[in-house]
Amino acid sequence: QVQVVESGGGLVQPGGALRLSCAASEFALDNYAIGWFRQAPGKEREGISCISMSGSNTYYADSVKGRFTISRDNAKNTAYLQMNNLKPEDTAVYYCAASLIFTMTWDDYDYWGQGTQVTVSS
């Protein structure tokens, strides 16, 4: 059962950019905070960014701060993650999730997407 869908992943060279989208069709995203997580092979899931319901508050992990930007357009029922200056270490499956609270604790999230692959390689 797909509740949230990520898109926009792909293969890019180091220093390149990608814009990920997170769309919901079965519920209104404006009732939820949105978080982005990623997981690389053999590594733990990492919370990288989140945004509050209104978009007023944001959080970024140190690993992506200054390079990634989270945003949302509630009229389109969509959230975004703009990723600039990508590095090979950013290679992972990226997941979008929705939570009733502003948090980076993964088990507080109610809805999850299926993930989209981001590969950064020369």
N, C-alpha and C positions, 0 to 999 in steps of 0.2 A: 504494500500500500504506500504509494508515493504521496507524501504530504508537503514536502519542500523539495525543490529541484534546483541544483546548481548547474551553471553552464559557464563557458568561457575559458576553460582550461586548454592546455596544449603544450607544444614544444617551442621554447624560445631560447635564444642565445643569452649568455651572461650579459647583464646590463640592459636587457630588454624589458618590456612591460606587458602585462596582461590585465584585463578587467574581468573579474568574476561577477556573475549575477546570481541572486538567490530569489526565486519566485515561489509564491504559495498560491494555490488555486482553491483549496478547501477551507481556508480560514483567513481572517484579516490580520496581516502582519502588524498593523498599527497597535494591536493589543499586546505585542510582545517586544522584548529586547531581542536583538539578533547578535549571535556570536559566530565567529569563524574559527575553525580548528583545523589542524593538519596532522597527518601521520605519515612518516617515512618508514620504509621497510626496516624492521628490527628495532624501531624506536617507539617510545611512548607517545600517545596523543598529546599535542601541544595546543593550548589555547593561545591564539595570536591577536584577536581583536574582538571587541563587542561595542554595540551602540544601543542607547536607551530607546524607549518607545517613541519619544518625540525627536530623537536625534541630538538632543542637547548635550548628552554626556557620551564620551568615548573612552576606550581603553586600548592600549597597544602593548604587546610584549616587547621587551628590550630587543629581541632578535629582529623585529620588523619596524620598530619605531623610526620615523623619518623617511621610510621607504614606502610603506603601505598606508592607504587611506580608506577608512570605512565610511559608508554613507547609506542613506535610504531615501526612497521616494514612496511614501505611503499611498499616494494617489495611484501609483502603478502596482502597488502591492509587491514591491521588489526592493531588495537591498543589494549593495555592491561592495566589492573589495578591489580597489585600484592598487596594483602591485607594480612599483617602479624599481629600477636598478636591481633586477633579479639576480640572485646568486645561485650557484649549484646547490648550496645548502638549503635552498627553498624548495627543492624537488620533493614532492609529497602528494598524497591525495588530500584535497581540501574539502572540508565539510562546512555547510551552513546549518545553523540550528536556531530555534526560537525558544525563548524562556519568558516566564512571567516576571522575572526580576533581572536586574542588571548585574551580571555575574560572569565569571570565567570558570566556574565549577561545572564540569561537563554533566554531572548527574542532575543538575537543576534544569537542564534543557528538556523540553517536552517533545519537540519535533525535530527530526533530522533529515537532511537530504542524503542522497545515495553517494555523493562524493564526485569530484571531478579531478582528473590527473593534471598536475602541473610538473613539467620536466624542464629544467634549466641546464642546458648542455651546449658545448661548442662542437 
